[in-house]
Amino acid sequence: MSAPGSPRSTGSPRGATQRTGTRSLDPHTRTDTLSNTRTRIVGARTGVLADGVVGVVRIGRRVGDAVGDVARRVSSVVTTLGWVVLALLIAAGLVGYVLLGWVEAVVLFWIAIVLVLVAVVSLIGRNAFAVTLELERHKVVVGEPATAAISVRSTGAHRSLGATAEIPVGDGLAEAAIPSLRRDGVHRQEFAVPTGRRGVVPIGPVRTVRADPVGLVRRELIWTGREELVVHPRTIAIPSTSTGLIRDLEGAATTDLTPSDVSFHALREYQAGDDRRYIHWKSTAKTGTYMVRQFEQTRRSHLVVGLSTAEADYLDAEEFELAVSVAGSLGVRAIRDGRTVSVVVGEKTPEFAKRRVYAVRPLSTVRPGRLLDDLAVVASDENALPVRDVARVIADTVTGVSIAFLVTGSRTALADLRAASAAFPADVEVVAVVCDPDARPGLRRVPGLNVLRVGLLDDLRQSLARAAAVS
């Protein structure tokens, strides 16, 4: 991959005009515009001292995480009231036996001792349960209803006591009351899973809670593993005829000439190095000069969908979700049509990186479901590549591109879109899909670029059909 600041020889006048003398002034590609944790600590410094400061910060963060993990484990058993009683026990013991000898403090000390002993005894033992967590479906589209259920069976020799089961669902918590069950008794309870947001919703593990009567301690018992519900972005069906922007579908002839192919173009005089198998003998006999066949090159279309994940390209989260749905719709349609397709997203620069990372991450295009699985976890980031740099990386790394869809938001300027288009060779059809819920859908043609604006996902079908009709 060539460096973003160096010109790349493509043989295309359009690509050459955008790369001379102005690349170093591009605010998206200059290393001093990088804004991550490292730059906030030491700025643009890269010396030994700067690396040492960053190292100390990273070690301090790890130590803090370890201490916090231990504190969370302890606090998960002892409640706030428990810590208060424990502090009261220590204070009463000191006042009653060491400092002042108050009888009241001694009585309070022994009351606290009794409460602590009762709390400890209440945590001994566990119910004999066999708990399973079941999901109706593991993959849904955003907004579709989804349910999960727990099934509890008593496995003890005697009747089990009732309990309360807690099931973490995403950022929330579902509770299920487990009644007292006789031996081999079964209780099943369903609960809803929220699917209003795209992503992966972790469900479980199922845990039961045991606590003392006063509430000093709380013990959680884990009964199942964790399940995941993948919430796909919403997509729409795009008819194959809507992709009429592609000029070389499934091996159709192009204007590129070649000495060997299947689509005949014309005859020309024989030149040294030509394959003798393509000599046209009848024309040779008439003209007295060796004549060979010339063909139009045919190739299979390669469609690329580049999705910008830079927060700077989008006005809000709604625009980004629309962009993800647009990219998914284009990719799924191409996969189902059996085309060669690549769907990529811009990589983000790590927190402690010294320089901006110029790369794209390819998503799986083996099956539509695999692509939607990958799109379910795509997120925007302030340090991700903007759309113009995504286009440059695609042009440098993906070969044989015939059409490129660049999906971005309303904050991307037209000049950036034209710069992104200039990164590709002249024979590549570039379509920028600008997602703007407040804009009227439409098609705008500028030199070397088609700009589609969509306000709703359903506008994509109409906009593509309009573009294909006038192409």
Residue, then its C-alpha position, 0 to 999 in steps of 0.5 A: m500500500s502506498a503512503p497516503g501522501s505520495p502520488r500513485s501512478t494509475g495512468s489516469p488524468r483524473g487521479a493525477t490531478q488530485r495528487t500533486g502538491t496538495r496532499s500534504l495540506d490535507p487535514h485528514t492525512r496530516t499526522d499532527t491532526l491525530s487525536n487519541t489518548r497518546t496525543r492528549i498526554v504527550g502531544a506529537r512528541t516521540g522521544v524516550l521520555a514521551d514513551g516513558v510517560v505513556g508507559v507509566v500511564r498504561i501501567g497505572r491504568r492496568v493496576g487500577d483495572a486490577v484493583g477495581d476488579v478485586a473491589r467489584r468481586v468483594s462488593s458483589v458479596v457485601t452490600t452497602l449495609g454490610w459495610v456499614v455494619l462492619a465499620l460499626l462493629i470495629a468502631a464499637g469494639l474499639v470504643g467499648y473495649v479499648l478506648l472508653g469502656w462504654v457498656e453501650a458500645v460493647v452491646l452494640f459490638w455483640i449485636a453486630i457480631v450476631l448479625v455478621l454470623v447470621a449473614v455468613v450462615s445464610l450463605i452456606g449451601r445452595n439449591a439443587f437446580a438444573v437451569t437452562l437458558e433458551l433463545e427462540r432465535h439467535k439472529v433477528v433484524v433490528g426492531e423485530p420481537a425476540t424472546a428468551a426463556i429459562s427452564v428450571r428443574s429441581t434435582g435435589a432429593h427434597r423439595s427445593l426452596g423458592a429463589t429469585a433468578e436474575i438474567p442480565v440482558g444487554d445493559g438491563l436486568a430481567e428477573a424471574a421468580i422461581p417457586s418452590l419445586r418438588r423433586d424433578g419439578v420444572h418451571r419455565q418462564e419467558f422474557a422479552v429481549p430488546t432489539g431496538r438497537r443494532g448490535v450483539v445483545p449478551i443474555g445471561p448468565v442466569r444467576t440466583v441470589r441468596a441474601d441474609p434477612v437483614g441484607l448485609v450480604r448477597r451471594e450470586l450463584i451462576w447456573t448457565g453460560r452466556e448466550e448472544l443475540v445478534v441484531h442485524p441492521r435493517t436492509i431492503a431488497i434492491p432489484s438487480t436491474s437497479t445496479g445498471l450503473i455497472r457497465d461490465l456485468e457478468g462478463a459483458a464487453t468493455t471498451d478495452l481492446t485485447p489480442s485474445d478474448v471472445s468478443f470480436h472487435a475488428l481486424r488489424e495488420y499482424q505485428a511481431g509477437d501476435d498469436r498466429r492462431y488469430i490470423h484471419w486467412k480470408s482477409t490475409a488472402k484478399t489484402g496480401t498482408y497478414m491480418v489478425r483478429q482484435f477483441e474487446q476485453t470482457r471481465r467479471s464485475h467487481l463491486v466494492v462498498g466502502l463504509s466510512t466509520a469516522e464520526a466527523d462524516y456524520l451528524d448524529a447516530e441516526e445518520f450512521e445507522l442509515a449508512v450501515s443499512v445502506a451498505g448492508s443492502l448493497g452488499v447483500r444484493a451483490i452477494r445474492d447476485g453471485r457477483t465479486v463483491s468486497v465490503v470494507v470499513g475504515e480502520k481506527t487509529p489505536e489510542f497510543a499510536k504515534r501515527r494515523v493508521y491508513a487501512v480498511r477492514p474487509l467484512s465477510t462476504v461469503r454469505p449475506g448472513r455473515l456480512l450482516d453479522d459483521l455489520a451488526v458490530v460496526a461502530s463509528d469512532e472519532n479516530a477512524l478514517p474519513v471517506r476520502d482516505v477510505a477511497r484512497v486505501i481501496a484504490d491502492t489495495v483492491t484490484g479489478v474494481s469496476i464500481a465503487f459505492l462510498v457510503t458516508g454522512s451529510r457532513t462530508a463535503l462535496a470536495d471530499l467526495r470528488a477527492a475520493s472519486a479521484a483516487f480511482p482510475a478513470d474507468v471505475e464508476v464511483v457512486a457516493v451515497v450520502c445518508d441525510p435524513d433531512a435531505r430530499p432523495g435525489l441524484r446529482r452528477v458531477p464530473g467523474l462521480n454520481v452522488l445519491r442522497v437518501g433520507l430513508l432506507d427505502d429511498l435507496r431503491q428509487s435513487l438507484a433505479r433513477a441513476a440506472a435509467v439515466s446512465 
